[in-house]
Amino acid sequence: MQPTHKPYKKLVLVCTNCKEGEKCCADGGSEPIRDALKAKVKALGLPVRVSKTGCMGMCPTGPTVVIMPDDLWFGDVTMDDVDRIVDLLKASVPPS
């Protein structure tokens, strides 16, 4: 293992997990949320990586989005929240 450079200022993690028989993030439309966040971040040139994740243990309040390293967790995220999340990112990270 060796250290490497840090290409992003922030990571946005979007849970896309699906559990049979339980409420889960994927049921709430997390894939389109991730796709929209990724497209908007890219269009703005923000040094932010938007990635899908497996279960983060917040199934009852999914879809879940987490901004790191800020440790900001959002539950019950909808497409209507995408612009608000991008606004938070724009306010805290200058474009690259």
ZIZI-V803462 format. One line per field, one symbol per residue. ss: DSSP state (A for helix, B for strand, O for the rest). psi: psi as a letter, one per 40 degrees, with the letter a starting at -180 (. if undefined). A space follows every 10 residues. Layout:
ss->???
psi->???
This chain:
ss->OOOOOOOOOB BBBBBOOOOO OOOOOAAAOA AAAAAAAAAA AAAAOBOBBB BBBOOOOOAA AOOOBBBBOO OBBBOOOOAA AAAAAAAAAA AAOOBO
psi->iiiiiheidi hhhhhfihhh eihidddefd dddddddddd dddefighhh iiiaheefdd fiihhhhiee fhhhifhide eddddddddd dehii.
